[in-house]
Amino acid sequence: MRKEGMLILDLPPCCMTPEGKVLCPLAWNTNYCSRQSPKGLAMTGEDWEKIYVSGKRPTWCPIRQI
């Protein structure tokens, strides 16, 4: 049985800053973030670098704005 819920949080435009400061409270949570990535838990530091250099949330981000 699927359950749905809602989380209210300050939605940053990107997971982290280019300096490496984490902005999203779910960025390092493997159940909500890395697991959604095409690479899953095998993401490397280089993968994260591409995300924060882009300044945007990745398309696979599980957080959706309503």
ZIPE-V119335 format. One record per residue. N is the residue number from 1. PSI is psi in radians with two decimals (none if undefined). Layout:
N,PSI  N,PSI
This chain:
1,2.20  2,2.35  3,2.51  4,2.69  5,3.13  6,2.42  7,2.28  8,2.11  9,2.85  10,1.90  11,1.88  12,2.70  13,-0.40  14,2.75  15,-0.63  16,2.92  17,2.84  18,-0.37  19,-0.12  20,0.11  21,2.17  22,2.20  23,-0.54  24,2.27  25,-0.23  26,0.04  27,-0.63  28,0.11  29,1.94  30,-0.37  31,-0.48  32,-0.23  33,-1.42  34,-0.60  35,-0.45  36,-0.33  37,2.62  38,-0.50  39,-0.13  40,-2.46  41,-0.04  42,0.21  43,2.49  44,3.05  45,-0.57  46,-0.66  47,-0.76  48,-0.63  49,-0.71  50,-0.66  51,-0.91  52,-0.40  53,-0.56  54,-0.50  55,0.24  56,2.76  57,2.47  58,2.70  59,-0.43  60,0.06  61,2.26  62,-0.20  63,2.27  64,2.38  65,2.40  66,none
